[in-house]
Amino acid sequence: MTDPLPLIDSLRYREVMGHYPTGVTVVTGIADDGEPVGMVIGTFTAVSLDPPLVAFLPTRASRTFARLRTARSFCINVLAHDQVELCRTMSSPVPAKFRGVEWSASPAGAPAIAGAVAHVHCAPRQAIEAGDHFIQVCDVESMEVRRQVTPLLFFQGGYGGFSPHGMTAGGDADLISGIRLADLARPQIEVLARDLACEAAVLVAVNEFELTTAATAHGGSAVMRELLGERLPMKPPLGEAYVAWASDEAVARWLAMVGKDPDRLAAHRQRLAAIRARGYAAWQIASSGSGDQADVAAMMVEYAAGDLTPARERALLARMAESMPSVDTADFADEREYDIGGLMAPVLGEDGNVVLLLRLAQLPTPASGERIKRWASDLRAAAAQVEASLPAATALLQV
Ligand SMILES: Cc1cc2nc3c(=O)[nH]c(=O)nc-3n(C[C@H](O)[C@H](O)[C@H](O)COP(=O)(O)O)c2cc1C
């Protein structure tokens, strides 16, 4: 004899299932009365590759699905992280849900909603009854990714977004104390910007993978290029100036992103050692034409805007790394002229970790190696002054 199945009440079912997040889609179609119909669906799933099938599970009680199933084809719109309002409209019982919604007809006529991450165009194949729901299986006719941004997620009654594991390591408290410390360096960056006629900035780490600009000052003809709070990736070769002083484990994690090529790994290790020995990092402006620079700038803007899919972020970082072969930490020869892109020096805490980074950019170019080394020593002197004021300030600034 088998034991009777334990009774699962609906509260328990919802409670437990609520621990499993879903994406959010709007399944649309043109009903037999010619009107567009849309329904928010979290239970969308891949089913089969060959033939390509997908499915979703509408409740049998749904009046919307009763109309939707009269459509010849569906468009499954995968919502983006910034489409919460659209989701709310589409899941509410308001009439004319499509008023104010931008859409175009899919190849088979169903509403493809603008701003969605992906569109899956499909035709209903079979509606299988399963308890109080249908399992609506569909044949995929065509599909496309429309935006390389993160999707909207639904979890325990709330909407949220995706953040790659480890990217949220730095809490608000860390960031706020970093930003307050950055303000300590303001007098130094103002003097540097004025005296060297450049842009001087203070950067703090948001977490192990990103820096952010916490203060800037401008002198000479330098203009404001980077917004405060903008994200700067620390993925090779970016972030060298920070990682050069980081723990062995942090260096290993950063190098792991370089890949496995032993020559490239050795080159990176050498550069980190050189930066640490010299006390600053330097990079040159790409010599292969202004196109590259504009590309890098555009990529940095896209990265800084955030909410990229992990795949898009990987692709961007790979292209940034390729476009920046001129990140150069070689020693400068006194007499030679260089198109210097910038210089960075750390402000180290008592434990030897980087607390802040001071950065000079938009320096007058070309400049002799001898002049660049003078700038670097001014930068390091400024960093040393900030360092000296740290112990008293840290005690005051605990958040
Ligand atoms: C995030 C989210 C996910 C949902 N997922 C489903 C689903 O998978 N199946 C379903 O039948 N209804 C789902 N709904 C509810 C429907 O969108 C809709 O509100 C409900 O069917 C309304 O009933 P009606 O069609 O009778 O107006 C979801 C709603 C939200 C907000």
PDBQT file of the ligand as one rigid body, heavy atoms in Angstrom, charges set to zero:
ROOT
HETATM    1  C1  LIG A 401       4.411  38.513 -13.610  1.00  0.00    +0.000 C 
HETATM    2  C2  LIG A 401       3.134  37.846 -13.977  1.00  0.00    +0.000 A 
HETATM    3  C3  LIG A 401       3.152  36.568 -14.517  1.00  0.00    +0.000 A 
HETATM    4  C4  LIG A 401       1.955  35.929 -14.859  1.00  0.00    +0.000 A 
HETATM    5  N1  LIG A 401       1.999  34.675 -15.368  1.00  0.00    +0.000 NA
HETATM    6  C5  LIG A 401       0.861  34.060 -15.724  1.00  0.00    +0.000 A 
HETATM    7  C6  LIG A 401       0.878  32.751 -16.285  1.00  0.00    +0.000 A 
HETATM    8  O1  LIG A 401       1.945  32.167 -16.465  1.00  0.00    +0.000 OA
HETATM    9  N2  LIG A 401      -0.303  32.180 -16.598  1.00  0.00    +0.000 N 
HETATM   10  C7  LIG A 401      -1.496  32.820 -16.400  1.00  0.00    +0.000 A 
HETATM   11  O2  LIG A 401      -2.524  32.253 -16.697  1.00  0.00    +0.000 OA
HETATM   12  N3  LIG A 401      -1.549  34.059 -15.885  1.00  0.00    +0.000 NA
HETATM   13  C8  LIG A 401      -0.408  34.699 -15.549  1.00  0.00    +0.000 A 
HETATM   14  N4  LIG A 401      -0.459  35.958 -15.042  1.00  0.00    +0.000 N 
HETATM   15  C9  LIG A 401      -1.765  36.601 -14.859  1.00  0.00    +0.000 C 
HETATM   16  C10 LIG A 401      -2.314  37.114 -16.188  1.00  0.00    +0.000 C 
HETATM   17  O3  LIG A 401      -1.407  37.993 -16.780  1.00  0.00    +0.000 OA
HETATM   18  C11 LIG A 401      -3.612  37.888 -16.060  1.00  0.00    +0.000 C 
HETATM   19  O4  LIG A 401      -3.458  38.925 -15.148  1.00  0.00    +0.000 OA
HETATM   20  C12 LIG A 401      -4.734  37.037 -15.630  1.00  0.00    +0.000 C 
HETATM   21  O5  LIG A 401      -4.847  35.957 -16.493  1.00  0.00    +0.000 OA
HETATM   22  C13 LIG A 401      -5.989  37.902 -15.671  1.00  0.00    +0.000 C 
HETATM   23  O6  LIG A 401      -7.110  37.137 -15.919  1.00  0.00    +0.000 OA
HETATM   24  P1  LIG A 401      -8.083  37.436 -17.176  1.00  0.00    +0.000 P 
HETATM   25  O7  LIG A 401      -7.342  36.917 -18.343  1.00  0.00    +0.000 OA
HETATM   26  O8  LIG A 401      -9.307  36.652 -16.878  1.00  0.00    +0.000 OA
HETATM   27  O9  LIG A 401      -8.310  38.909 -17.208  1.00  0.00    +0.000 OA
HETATM   28  C14 LIG A 401       0.713  36.611 -14.686  1.00  0.00    +0.000 A 
HETATM   29  C15 LIG A 401       0.706  37.901 -14.183  1.00  0.00    +0.000 A 
HETATM   30  C16 LIG A 401       1.883  38.518 -13.839  1.00  0.00    +0.000 A 
HETATM   31  C17 LIG A 401       1.843  39.912 -13.317  1.00  0.00    +0.000 C 
ENDROOT
TORSDOF 0
